[in-house]
């Protein structure tokens, strides 16, 4: 049997993304999403995290403990 390791799993969500799309329109909402994902990915990388999956308006990430 292998050695057990502990990881932390995190989920992010751009709250109100559907309302944002309706209010801003597709182009502007996509600009907001791009900035959001860029900031989130920078923060995840700065904390030695790994993006596992893009969830459309959020991320699933893991961090080693």
Secondary structure, DSSP 8 states (H G I E B T S, - for coil): ------EEEEE---TTHHHHHHHH-HHHHHHHHHHHHHHHHHHHHHTTEEEEEE-SSSEEEEEE-
